[in-house]
Amino acid sequence: MLRAGDCAAFAKNSGNGHHLINRSNKVAVYLEVGSRHGADLTTCSDIDMMSSNADGRFVHKDGTPYPEA
């Protein structure tokens, strides 16, 4: 459980995806920090999604795009 002023870190390559859930009745604001090297590729371990920092788009792991909303 995180409270105002707390920090959390999520190790890469753990095989377990991470997410934040706000179980309060108040608006939660968070700051995400990380490197954004253009050659980096983010692959979600537990769902069919990845994102290249080169273009910032989220696509399926086979590279096909998600349908436009």
PyMOL Python script that loads the backbone (N, CA, C, O; Angstrom):
from pymol import cmd

cmd.read_pdbstr("""\
ATOM      1  N   MET A   1       0.847  -1.176   0.000  1.00  0.00           N
ATOM      2  CA  MET A   1       0.000   0.000   0.000  1.00  0.00           C
ATOM      3  C   MET A   1       0.894   1.240   0.000  1.00  0.00           C
ATOM      4  O   MET A   1       1.813   1.357   0.810  1.00  0.00           O
ATOM      5  N   LEU A   2       0.614   2.149  -0.907  1.00  0.00           N
ATOM      6  CA  LEU A   2       1.373   3.394  -0.988  1.00  0.00           C
ATOM      7  C   LEU A   2       0.560   4.540  -0.403  1.00  0.00           C
ATOM      8  O   LEU A   2      -0.663   4.585  -0.531  1.00  0.00           O
ATOM      9  N   ARG A   3       1.255   5.452   0.233  1.00  0.00           N
ATOM     10  CA  ARG A   3       0.628   6.647   0.782  1.00  0.00           C
ATOM     11  C   ARG A   3       1.344   7.867   0.208  1.00  0.00           C
ATOM     12  O   ARG A   3       2.408   7.731  -0.396  1.00  0.00           O
ATOM     13  N   ALA A   4       0.783   9.037   0.387  1.00  0.00           N
ATOM     14  CA  ALA A   4       1.375  10.269  -0.128  1.00  0.00           C
ATOM     15  C   ALA A   4       2.850  10.340   0.242  1.00  0.00           C
ATOM     16  O   ALA A   4       3.216  10.170   1.405  1.00  0.00           O
ATOM     17  N   GLY A   5       3.688  10.589  -0.745  1.00  0.00           N
ATOM     18  CA  GLY A   5       5.124  10.700  -0.523  1.00  0.00           C
ATOM     19  C   GLY A   5       5.897   9.404  -0.663  1.00  0.00           C
ATOM     20  O   GLY A   5       7.128   9.426  -0.662  1.00  0.00           O
ATOM     21  N   ASP A   6       5.205   8.264  -0.785  1.00  0.00           N
ATOM     22  CA  ASP A   6       5.873   6.975  -0.928  1.00  0.00           C
ATOM     23  C   ASP A   6       6.429   6.804  -2.339  1.00  0.00           C
ATOM     24  O   ASP A   6       6.014   7.491  -3.273  1.00  0.00           O
ATOM     25  N   CYS A   7       7.362   5.888  -2.473  1.00  0.00           N
ATOM     26  CA  CYS A   7       7.945   5.517  -3.763  1.00  0.00           C
ATOM     27  C   CYS A   7       7.810   4.017  -3.957  1.00  0.00           C
ATOM     28  O   CYS A   7       7.753   3.258  -2.989  1.00  0.00           O
ATOM     29  N   ALA A   8       7.759   3.599  -5.206  1.00  0.00           N
ATOM     30  CA  ALA A   8       7.739   2.166  -5.526  1.00  0.00           C
ATOM     31  C   ALA A   8       8.647   1.940  -6.717  1.00  0.00           C
ATOM     32  O   ALA A   8       8.784   2.815  -7.573  1.00  0.00           O
ATOM     33  N   ALA A   9       9.260   0.787  -6.778  1.00  0.00           N
ATOM     34  CA  ALA A   9      10.102   0.415  -7.910  1.00  0.00           C
ATOM     35  C   ALA A   9       9.670  -0.963  -8.378  1.00  0.00           C
ATOM     36  O   ALA A   9       9.313  -1.824  -7.573  1.00  0.00           O
ATOM     37  N   PHE A  10       9.707  -1.159  -9.676  1.00  0.00           N
ATOM     38  CA  PHE A  10       9.310  -2.437 -10.258  1.00  0.00           C
ATOM     39  C   PHE A  10      10.479  -2.965 -11.082  1.00  0.00           C
ATOM     40  O   PHE A  10      10.907  -2.331 -12.047  1.00  0.00           O
ATOM     41  N   ALA A  11      10.977  -4.097 -10.704  1.00  0.00           N
ATOM     42  CA  ALA A  11      12.143  -4.662 -11.385  1.00  0.00           C
ATOM     43  C   ALA A  11      11.786  -5.129 -12.793  1.00  0.00           C
ATOM     44  O   ALA A  11      10.723  -5.710 -13.012  1.00  0.00           O
ATOM     45  N   LYS A  12      12.678  -4.872 -13.739  1.00  0.00           N
ATOM     46  CA  LYS A  12      12.447  -5.348 -15.101  1.00  0.00           C
ATOM     47  C   LYS A  12      12.720  -6.847 -15.170  1.00  0.00           C
ATOM     48  O   LYS A  12      13.424  -7.407 -14.330  1.00  0.00           O
ATOM     49  N   ASN A  13      12.150  -7.479 -16.184  1.00  0.00           N
ATOM     50  CA  ASN A  13      12.353  -8.909 -16.459  1.00  0.00           C
ATOM     51  C   ASN A  13      11.929  -9.812 -15.311  1.00  0.00           C
ATOM     52  O   ASN A  13      12.477 -10.903 -15.148  1.00  0.00           O
ATOM     53  N   SER A  14      10.951  -9.370 -14.507  1.00  0.00           N
ATOM     54  CA  SER A  14      10.504 -10.208 -13.389  1.00  0.00           C
ATOM     55  C   SER A  14       9.497 -11.266 -13.853  1.00  0.00           C
ATOM     56  O   SER A  14       9.242 -12.242 -13.146  1.00  0.00           O
ATOM     57  N   GLY A  15       8.924 -11.063 -15.054  1.00  0.00           N
ATOM     58  CA  GLY A  15       7.914 -11.995 -15.546  1.00  0.00           C
ATOM     59  C   GLY A  15       6.527 -11.691 -15.025  1.00  0.00           C
ATOM     60  O   GLY A  15       5.571 -12.391 -15.359  1.00  0.00           O
ATOM     61  N   ASN A  16       6.406 -10.667 -14.218  1.00  0.00           N
ATOM     62  CA  ASN A  16       5.113 -10.301 -13.640  1.00  0.00           C
ATOM     63  C   ASN A  16       4.860  -8.829 -13.915  1.00  0.00           C
ATOM     64  O   ASN A  16       5.624  -7.968 -13.479  1.00  0.00           O
ATOM     65  N   GLY A  17       3.782  -8.539 -14.642  1.00  0.00           N
ATOM     66  CA  GLY A  17       3.447  -7.146 -14.932  1.00  0.00           C
ATOM     67  C   GLY A  17       3.064  -6.399 -13.671  1.00  0.00           C
ATOM     68  O   GLY A  17       2.759  -7.018 -12.652  1.00  0.00           O
ATOM     69  N   HIS A  18       3.075  -5.084 -13.726  1.00  0.00           N
ATOM     70  CA  HIS A  18       2.722  -4.278 -12.560  1.00  0.00           C
ATOM     71  C   HIS A  18       1.705  -3.220 -12.970  1.00  0.00           C
ATOM     72  O   HIS A  18       1.623  -2.822 -14.132  1.00  0.00           O
ATOM     73  N   HIS A  19       0.945  -2.782 -11.995  1.00  0.00           N
ATOM     74  CA  HIS A  19      -0.016  -1.703 -12.205  1.00  0.00           C
ATOM     75  C   HIS A  19      -0.376  -1.100 -10.854  1.00  0.00           C
ATOM     76  O   HIS A  19      -0.130  -1.690  -9.802  1.00  0.00           O
ATOM     77  N   LEU A  20      -0.957   0.077 -10.912  1.00  0.00           N
ATOM     78  CA  LEU A  20      -1.385   0.761  -9.690  1.00  0.00           C
ATOM     79  C   LEU A  20      -2.905   0.781  -9.649  1.00  0.00           C
ATOM     80  O   LEU A  20      -3.555   0.998 -10.672  1.00  0.00           O
ATOM     81  N   ILE A  21      -3.469   0.556  -8.473  1.00  0.00           N
ATOM     82  CA  ILE A  21      -4.917   0.584  -8.277  1.00  0.00           C
ATOM     83  C   ILE A  21      -5.223   1.591  -7.178  1.00  0.00           C
ATOM     84  O   ILE A  21      -4.699   1.488  -6.069  1.00  0.00           O
ATOM     85  N   ASN A  22      -6.071   2.560  -7.487  1.00  0.00           N
ATOM     86  CA  ASN A  22      -6.499   3.542  -6.500  1.00  0.00           C
ATOM     87  C   ASN A  22      -7.792   3.031  -5.862  1.00  0.00           C
ATOM     88  O   ASN A  22      -8.849   3.053  -6.492  1.00  0.00           O
ATOM     89  N   ARG A  23      -7.705   2.574  -4.626  1.00  0.00           N
ATOM     90  CA  ARG A  23      -8.881   2.049  -3.922  1.00  0.00           C
ATOM     91  C   ARG A  23      -9.517   3.092  -3.011  1.00  0.00           C
ATOM     92  O   ARG A  23     -10.426   2.779  -2.242  1.00  0.00           O
ATOM     93  N   SER A  24      -9.043   4.324  -3.096  1.00  0.00           N
ATOM     94  CA  SER A  24      -9.620   5.391  -2.275  1.00  0.00           C
ATOM     95  C   SER A  24     -10.725   6.087  -3.064  1.00  0.00           C
ATOM     96  O   SER A  24     -10.981   5.767  -4.225  1.00  0.00           O
ATOM     97  N   ASN A  25     -11.366   7.034  -2.411  1.00  0.00           N
ATOM     98  CA  ASN A  25     -12.395   7.819  -3.092  1.00  0.00           C
ATOM     99  C   ASN A  25     -11.852   9.187  -3.494  1.00  0.00           C
ATOM    100  O   ASN A  25     -12.622  10.097  -3.803  1.00  0.00           O
ATOM    101  N   LYS A  26     -10.536   9.331  -3.489  1.00  0.00           N
ATOM    102  CA  LYS A  26      -9.887  10.585  -3.872  1.00  0.00           C
ATOM    103  C   LYS A  26      -9.060  10.378  -5.140  1.00  0.00           C
ATOM    104  O   LYS A  26      -8.657   9.260  -5.462  1.00  0.00           O
ATOM    105  N   VAL A  27      -8.819  11.473  -5.849  1.00  0.00           N
ATOM    106  CA  VAL A  27      -7.993  11.424  -7.054  1.00  0.00           C
ATOM    107  C   VAL A  27      -6.552  11.131  -6.654  1.00  0.00           C
ATOM    108  O   VAL A  27      -6.023  11.738  -5.722  1.00  0.00           O
ATOM    109  N   ALA A  28      -5.927  10.208  -7.355  1.00  0.00           N
ATOM    110  CA  ALA A  28      -4.520   9.887  -7.116  1.00  0.00           C
ATOM    111  C   ALA A  28      -3.682  10.466  -8.252  1.00  0.00           C
ATOM    112  O   ALA A  28      -4.053  10.375  -9.422  1.00  0.00           O
ATOM    113  N   VAL A  29      -2.562  11.055  -7.896  1.00  0.00           N
ATOM    114  CA  VAL A  29      -1.625  11.590  -8.875  1.00  0.00           C
ATOM    115  C   VAL A  29      -0.295  10.898  -8.640  1.00  0.00           C
ATOM    116  O   VAL A  29       0.144  10.759  -7.499  1.00  0.00           O
ATOM    117  N   TYR A  30       0.352  10.462  -9.727  1.00  0.00           N
ATOM    118  CA  TYR A  30       1.650   9.815  -9.559  1.00  0.00           C
ATOM    119  C   TYR A  30       2.621  10.316 -10.603  1.00  0.00           C
ATOM    120  O   TYR A  30       2.216  10.801 -11.659  1.00  0.00           O
ATOM    121  N   LEU A  31       3.880  10.201 -10.312  1.00  0.00           N
ATOM    122  CA  LEU A  31       4.951  10.598 -11.201  1.00  0.00           C
ATOM    123  C   LEU A  31       5.709   9.340 -11.591  1.00  0.00           C
ATOM    124  O   LEU A  31       6.201   8.609 -10.732  1.00  0.00           O
ATOM    125  N   GLU A  32       5.799   9.095 -12.874  1.00  0.00           N
ATOM    126  CA  GLU A  32       6.526   7.925 -13.382  1.00  0.00           C
ATOM    127  C   GLU A  32       7.866   8.396 -13.911  1.00  0.00           C
ATOM    128  O   GLU A  32       7.937   9.356 -14.678  1.00  0.00           O
ATOM    129  N   VAL A  33       8.929   7.716 -13.500  1.00  0.00           N
ATOM    130  CA  VAL A  33      10.280   8.093 -13.884  1.00  0.00           C
ATOM    131  C   VAL A  33      10.945   6.900 -14.554  1.00  0.00           C
ATOM    132  O   VAL A  33      10.848   5.771 -14.072  1.00  0.00           O
ATOM    133  N   GLY A  34      11.608   7.154 -15.647  1.00  0.00           N
ATOM    134  CA  GLY A  34      12.354   6.103 -16.322  1.00  0.00           C
ATOM    135  C   GLY A  34      13.116   6.674 -17.489  1.00  0.00           C
ATOM    136  O   GLY A  34      12.928   7.830 -17.867  1.00  0.00           O
ATOM    137  N   SER A  35      13.972   5.863 -18.053  1.00  0.00           N
ATOM    138  CA  SER A  35      14.719   6.320 -19.223  1.00  0.00           C
ATOM    139  C   SER A  35      13.834   6.188 -20.448  1.00  0.00           C
ATOM    140  O   SER A  35      12.915   5.369 -20.471  1.00  0.00           O
ATOM    141  N   ARG A  36      14.101   6.969 -21.438  1.00  0.00           N
ATOM    142  CA  ARG A  36      13.328   6.937 -22.671  1.00  0.00           C
ATOM    143  C   ARG A  36      14.276   6.917 -23.860  1.00  0.00           C
ATOM    144  O   ARG A  36      14.135   7.719 -24.783  1.00  0.00           O
ATOM    145  N   HIS A  37      15.236   6.009 -23.842  1.00  0.00           N
ATOM    146  CA  HIS A  37      16.161   5.865 -24.950  1.00  0.00           C
ATOM    147  C   HIS A  37      15.374   5.420 -26.184  1.00  0.00           C
ATOM    148  O   HIS A  37      14.548   4.512 -26.092  1.00  0.00           O
ATOM    149  N   GLY A  38      15.615   6.031 -27.305  1.00  0.00           N
ATOM    150  CA  GLY A  38      14.852   5.761 -28.520  1.00  0.00           C
ATOM    151  C   GLY A  38      14.849   4.319 -28.974  1.00  0.00           C
ATOM    152  O   GLY A  38      13.904   3.883 -29.631  1.00  0.00           O
ATOM    153  N   ALA A  39      15.883   3.569 -28.641  1.00  0.00           N
ATOM    154  CA  ALA A  39      15.969   2.165 -29.060  1.00  0.00           C
ATOM    155  C   ALA A  39      15.289   1.203 -28.085  1.00  0.00           C
ATOM    156  O   ALA A  39      15.202   0.008 -28.364  1.00  0.00           O
ATOM    157  N   ASP A  40      14.806   1.706 -26.948  1.00  0.00           N
ATOM    158  CA  ASP A  40      14.171   0.845 -25.947  1.00  0.00           C
ATOM    159  C   ASP A  40      12.839   0.297 -26.443  1.00  0.00           C
ATOM    160  O   ASP A  40      12.106   0.972 -27.166  1.00  0.00           O
ATOM    161  N   LEU A  41      12.538  -0.925 -26.048  1.00  0.00           N
ATOM    162  CA  LEU A  41      11.273  -1.577 -26.359  1.00  0.00           C
ATOM    163  C   LEU A  41      10.692  -2.089 -25.051  1.00  0.00           C
ATOM    164  O   LEU A  41      11.343  -2.855 -24.339  1.00  0.00           O
ATOM    165  N   THR A  42       9.476  -1.674 -24.732  1.00  0.00           N
ATOM    166  CA  THR A  42       8.786  -2.140 -23.535  1.00  0.00           C
ATOM    167  C   THR A  42       7.868  -3.280 -23.923  1.00  0.00           C
ATOM    168  O   THR A  42       7.009  -3.120 -24.790  1.00  0.00           O
ATOM    169  N   THR A  43       8.040  -4.425 -23.290  1.00  0.00           N
ATOM    170  CA  THR A  43       7.202  -5.591 -23.552  1.00  0.00           C
ATOM    171  C   THR A  43       6.463  -5.954 -22.279  1.00  0.00           C
ATOM    172  O   THR A  43       7.087  -6.221 -21.251  1.00  0.00           O
ATOM    173  N   CYS A  44       5.139  -5.966 -22.338  1.00  0.00           N
ATOM    174  CA  CYS A  44       4.323  -6.337 -21.180  1.00  0.00           C
ATOM    175  C   CYS A  44       4.372  -7.848 -21.007  1.00  0.00           C
ATOM    176  O   CYS A  44       4.088  -8.593 -21.945  1.00  0.00           O
ATOM    177  N   SER A  45       4.730  -8.299 -19.819  1.00  0.00           N
ATOM    178  CA  SER A  45       4.942  -9.725 -19.588  1.00  0.00           C
ATOM    179  C   SER A  45       3.649 -10.516 -19.513  1.00  0.00           C
ATOM    180  O   SER A  45       3.634 -11.704 -19.833  1.00  0.00           O
ATOM    181  N   ASP A  46       2.558  -9.873 -19.092  1.00  0.00           N
ATOM    182  CA  ASP A  46       1.351 -10.639 -18.818  1.00  0.00           C
ATOM    183  C   ASP A  46       0.200 -10.355 -19.773  1.00  0.00           C
ATOM    184  O   ASP A  46      -0.869 -10.948 -19.629  1.00  0.00           O
ATOM    185  N   ILE A  47       0.387  -9.470 -20.737  1.00  0.00           N
ATOM    186  CA  ILE A  47      -0.644  -9.209 -21.749  1.00  0.00           C
ATOM    187  C   ILE A  47       0.023  -9.057 -23.112  1.00  0.00           C
ATOM    188  O   ILE A  47       1.238  -8.878 -23.189  1.00  0.00           O
ATOM    189  N   ASP A  48      -0.743  -9.126 -24.163  1.00  0.00           N
ATOM    190  CA  ASP A  48      -0.231  -9.044 -25.533  1.00  0.00           C
ATOM    191  C   ASP A  48      -0.053  -7.584 -25.937  1.00  0.00           C
ATOM    192  O   ASP A  48      -0.832  -7.048 -26.725  1.00  0.00           O
ATOM    193  N   MET A  49       0.988  -6.942 -25.386  1.00  0.00           N
ATOM    194  CA  MET A  49       1.219  -5.529 -25.678  1.00  0.00           C
ATOM    195  C   MET A  49       2.701  -5.208 -25.564  1.00  0.00           C
ATOM    196  O   MET A  49       3.401  -5.730 -24.696  1.00  0.00           O
ATOM    197  N   MET A  50       3.168  -4.336 -26.460  1.00  0.00           N
ATOM    198  CA  MET A  50       4.522  -3.803 -26.374  1.00  0.00           C
ATOM    199  C   MET A  50       4.518  -2.395 -26.947  1.00  0.00           C
ATOM    200  O   MET A  50       3.588  -2.004 -27.652  1.00  0.00           O
ATOM    201  N   SER A  51       5.573  -1.632 -26.638  1.00  0.00           N
ATOM    202  CA  SER A  51       5.670  -0.261 -27.105  1.00  0.00           C
ATOM    203  C   SER A  51       7.125   0.080 -27.368  1.00  0.00           C
ATOM    204  O   SER A  51       8.000  -0.222 -26.558  1.00  0.00           O
ATOM    205  N   SER A  52       7.374   0.704 -28.495  1.00  0.00           N
ATOM    206  CA  SER A  52       8.707   1.176 -28.844  1.00  0.00           C
ATOM    207  C   SER A  52       8.819   2.640 -28.450  1.00  0.00           C
ATOM    208  O   SER A  52       7.921   3.432 -28.735  1.00  0.00           O
ATOM    209  N   ASN A  53       9.910   3.000 -27.800  1.00  0.00           N
ATOM    210  CA  ASN A  53      10.104   4.410 -27.458  1.00  0.00           C
ATOM    211  C   ASN A  53      10.332   5.260 -28.704  1.00  0.00           C
ATOM    212  O   ASN A  53      10.184   6.481 -28.657  1.00  0.00           O
ATOM    213  N   ALA A  54      10.691   4.625 -29.817  1.00  0.00           N
ATOM    214  CA  ALA A  54      10.925   5.372 -31.053  1.00  0.00           C
ATOM    215  C   ALA A  54       9.656   6.078 -31.519  1.00  0.00           C
ATOM    216  O   ALA A  54       9.722   7.191 -32.041  1.00  0.00           O
ATOM    217  N   ASP A  55       8.486   5.432 -31.332  1.00  0.00           N
ATOM    218  CA  ASP A  55       7.240   6.063 -31.787  1.00  0.00           C
ATOM    219  C   ASP A  55       6.179   6.159 -30.691  1.00  0.00           C
ATOM    220  O   ASP A  55       5.188   6.865 -30.876  1.00  0.00           O
ATOM    221  N   GLY A  56       6.349   5.473 -29.559  1.00  0.00           N
ATOM    222  CA  GLY A  56       5.422   5.577 -28.438  1.00  0.00           C
ATOM    223  C   GLY A  56       4.102   4.865 -28.625  1.00  0.00           C
ATOM    224  O   GLY A  56       3.229   4.959 -27.761  1.00  0.00           O
ATOM    225  N   ARG A  57       3.927   4.147 -29.739  1.00  0.00           N
ATOM    226  CA  ARG A  57       2.661   3.448 -29.983  1.00  0.00           C
ATOM    227  C   ARG A  57       2.654   2.105 -29.273  1.00  0.00           C
ATOM    228  O   ARG A  57       3.689   1.450 -29.152  1.00  0.00           O
ATOM    229  N   PHE A  58       1.483   1.700 -28.806  1.00  0.00           N
ATOM    230  CA  PHE A  58       1.300   0.380 -28.231  1.00  0.00           C
ATOM    231  C   PHE A  58       0.760  -0.540 -29.306  1.00  0.00           C
ATOM    232  O   PHE A  58      -0.215  -0.209 -29.980  1.00  0.00           O
ATOM    233  N   VAL A  59       1.390  -1.695 -29.471  1.00  0.00           N
ATOM    234  CA  VAL A  59       1.000  -2.675 -30.480  1.00  0.00           C
ATOM    235  C   VAL A  59       0.984  -4.061 -29.853  1.00  0.00           C
ATOM    236  O   VAL A  59       1.473  -4.256 -28.740  1.00  0.00           O
ATOM    237  N   HIS A  60       0.411  -5.034 -30.586  1.00  0.00           N
ATOM    238  CA  HIS A  60       0.479  -6.425 -30.162  1.00  0.00           C
ATOM    239  C   HIS A  60       1.931  -6.896 -30.243  1.00  0.00           C
ATOM    240  O   HIS A  60       2.743  -6.284 -30.938  1.00  0.00           O
ATOM    241  N   LYS A  61       2.260  -7.970 -29.543  1.00  0.00           N
ATOM    242  CA  LYS A  61       3.634  -8.466 -29.533  1.00  0.00           C
ATOM    243  C   LYS A  61       4.112  -8.917 -30.912  1.00  0.00           C
ATOM    244  O   LYS A  61       5.317  -8.994 -31.151  1.00  0.00           O
ATOM    245  N   ASP A  62       3.179  -9.217 -31.822  1.00  0.00           N
ATOM    246  CA  ASP A  62       3.599  -9.564 -33.186  1.00  0.00           C
ATOM    247  C   ASP A  62       3.766  -8.315 -34.062  1.00  0.00           C
ATOM    248  O   ASP A  62       4.071  -8.418 -35.250  1.00  0.00           O
ATOM    249  N   GLY A  63       3.563  -7.133 -33.460  1.00  0.00           N
ATOM    250  CA  GLY A  63       3.761  -5.881 -34.171  1.00  0.00           C
ATOM    251  C   GLY A  63       2.519  -5.283 -34.811  1.00  0.00           C
ATOM    252  O   GLY A  63       2.563  -4.154 -35.300  1.00  0.00           O
ATOM    253  N   THR A  64       1.399  -6.026 -34.819  1.00  0.00           N
ATOM    254  CA  THR A  64       0.187  -5.472 -35.418  1.00  0.00           C
ATOM    255  C   THR A  64      -0.423  -4.427 -34.485  1.00  0.00           C
ATOM    256  O   THR A  64      -0.456  -4.614 -33.269  1.00  0.00           O
ATOM    257  N   PRO A  65      -0.903  -3.330 -35.062  1.00  0.00           N
ATOM    258  CA  PRO A  65      -1.457  -2.254 -34.224  1.00  0.00           C
ATOM    259  C   PRO A  65      -2.813  -2.620 -33.645  1.00  0.00           C
ATOM    260  O   PRO A  65      -3.541  -3.454 -34.184  1.00  0.00           O
ATOM    261  N   TYR A  66      -3.128  -1.978 -32.542  1.00  0.00           N
ATOM    262  CA  TYR A  66      -4.484  -2.093 -31.996  1.00  0.00           C
ATOM    263  C   TYR A  66      -5.404  -1.246 -32.866  1.00  0.00           C
ATOM    264  O   TYR A  66      -4.956  -0.252 -33.437  1.00  0.00           O
ATOM    265  N   PRO A  67      -6.684  -1.613 -32.982  1.00  0.00           N
ATOM    266  CA  PRO A  67      -7.616  -0.810 -33.776  1.00  0.00           C
ATOM    267  C   PRO A  67      -7.724   0.608 -33.231  1.00  0.00           C
ATOM    268  O   PRO A  67      -7.669   0.815 -32.019  1.00  0.00           O
ATOM    269  N   GLU A  68      -7.875   1.571 -34.108  1.00  0.00           N
ATOM    270  CA  GLU A  68      -8.063   2.963 -33.694  1.00  0.00           C
ATOM    271  C   GLU A  68      -9.365   3.103 -32.934  1.00  0.00           C
ATOM    272  O   GLU A  68     -10.360   2.470 -33.286  1.00  0.00           O
ATOM    273  N   ALA A  69      -9.373   3.915 -31.910  1.00  0.00           N
ATOM    274  CA  ALA A  69     -10.590   4.127 -31.099  1.00  0.00           C
ATOM    275  C   ALA A  69     -11.540   5.080 -31.778  1.00  0.00           C
ATOM    276  O   ALA A  69     -12.609   5.372 -31.242  1.00  0.00           O
TER     277      ALA A  69
END
""", "prot")
cmd.dss("prot")
cmd.show_as("cartoon", "prot")
cmd.util.cbc("prot")
cmd.orient("prot")
